[in-house]
Amino acid sequence: MNMDVVLRNRRLLRALTSLDRAEFVRLEMGLEMLLAAGRLERRHDGLPRQRAFGAGGETSKLPTTAAKLVFILFYFKCYPLQEVMGLLFCMSQPQACEWIKRLTPLVNVVLGR
């Protein structure tokens, strides 16, 4: 999915996430703060870091906070199968499952739930 197209087109953004641009940006800023804090302290599996953030590993299929937010909000809105999420966001079903498990609690914190 081309995130540049999604983020520039207000109708498409609302269709995929149910949010307008201002709402999306507010949620994106809150999620970015949580992700930045987590990057410095822990790995994605919760264990303490041994190397600096970004050292080693492959590049993410969801490289930006906006991409992560579109991914999880689209999942919440439509609840497609994880296979479909993987296809739409160019990842495998297990990767989609991992992103859903990782992002859901963070979005809940940002929303105050």
C-alpha positions as CSV (number, residue, x, y, z in Angstrom):
1,M,0.0,0.0,0.0
2,N,1.4,3.4,-1.0
3,M,1.3,5.5,2.3
4,D,2.1,8.7,0.4
5,V,-1.1,8.4,-1.6
6,V,-3.2,7.4,1.5
7,L,-1.8,10.3,3.6
8,R,-2.3,13.0,0.8
9,N,-5.9,11.9,-0.1
10,R,-8.3,12.9,2.7
11,R,-11.2,10.8,1.4
12,L,-8.9,7.7,1.2
13,L,-7.5,8.4,4.7
14,R,-11.0,8.6,6.1
15,A,-12.1,5.4,4.2
16,L,-9.2,3.4,5.6
17,T,-9.0,4.8,9.1
18,S,-12.3,6.7,9.9
19,L,-10.2,9.7,10.9
20,D,-9.7,13.1,9.2
21,R,-6.2,14.5,8.8
22,A,-6.1,16.5,12.0
23,E,-7.3,13.5,14.1
24,F,-4.8,11.3,12.4
25,V,-1.9,13.7,13.1
26,R,-2.8,14.0,16.8
27,L,-2.9,10.2,17.2
28,E,0.3,9.9,15.2
29,M,2.1,12.3,17.5
30,G,1.0,10.4,20.6
31,L,2.0,7.0,19.1
32,E,5.4,8.4,18.0
33,M,6.1,9.5,21.6
34,L,5.3,6.0,22.9
35,L,7.3,4.3,20.1
36,A,10.3,6.5,20.7
37,A,10.4,5.8,24.4
38,G,10.1,2.1,23.8
39,R,12.9,2.1,21.1
40,L,15.4,3.5,23.5
41,E,14.8,1.0,26.3
42,R,13.7,-2.3,24.9
43,R,13.6,-4.6,21.9
44,H,10.3,-5.4,20.2
45,D,10.0,-8.6,22.2
46,G,10.4,-6.7,25.5
47,L,13.9,-7.7,26.4
48,P,16.6,-5.1,27.2
49,R,18.6,-3.8,24.3
50,Q,22.1,-5.0,23.8
51,R,22.9,-2.7,20.8
52,A,21.8,0.7,19.7
53,F,18.4,1.1,18.0
54,G,18.6,0.3,14.3
55,A,21.7,-1.9,14.5
56,G,21.3,-5.0,12.4
57,G,18.1,-6.6,11.3
58,E,16.1,-5.9,8.2
59,T,14.1,-2.8,7.4
60,S,10.6,-2.7,8.6
61,K,7.6,-3.2,6.4
62,L,6.0,-0.3,8.4
63,P,8.9,2.1,8.5
64,T,7.1,5.2,9.7
65,T,4.7,6.0,12.5
66,A,2.1,7.0,10.0
67,A,2.4,3.6,8.2
68,K,2.0,1.8,11.6
69,L,-1.0,3.9,12.4
70,V,-2.7,3.3,9.1
71,F,-2.0,-0.4,9.4
72,I,-3.6,-0.8,12.9
73,L,-6.5,1.6,12.3
74,F,-7.4,-0.2,9.1
75,Y,-7.3,-3.5,11.0
76,F,-9.6,-2.1,13.8
77,K,-12.0,-0.6,11.2
78,C,-12.4,-3.6,8.9
79,Y,-11.0,-6.6,10.9
80,P,-9.7,-8.4,7.7
81,L,-7.9,-11.7,8.0
82,Q,-4.3,-11.4,8.9
83,E,-3.5,-13.0,5.5
84,V,-5.3,-10.1,3.9
85,M,-3.4,-7.6,6.1
86,G,-0.1,-9.2,5.0
87,L,-1.0,-9.0,1.4
88,L,-2.1,-5.3,1.6
89,F,0.9,-4.2,3.6
90,C,3.5,-6.5,1.8
91,M,4.3,-8.8,4.7
92,S,3.6,-12.3,5.8
93,Q,0.7,-13.4,8.0
94,P,2.9,-13.9,11.1
95,Q,4.4,-10.4,10.6
96,A,0.9,-9.0,10.4
97,C,0.0,-10.8,13.6
98,E,3.1,-9.5,15.4
99,W,2.4,-5.9,14.4
100,I,-1.2,-6.2,15.5
101,K,-0.1,-7.5,18.9
102,R,2.6,-4.9,19.2
103,L,0.5,-1.8,18.1
104,T,-2.9,-2.5,19.8
105,P,-1.8,-1.7,23.4
106,L,0.1,1.4,22.3
107,V,-2.9,2.8,20.4
108,N,-5.1,2.0,23.4
109,V,-2.7,4.0,25.6
110,V,-2.8,6.9,23.2
111,L,-6.6,6.9,23.1
112,G,-6.7,6.7,26.9
113,R,-8.3,3.3,27.2
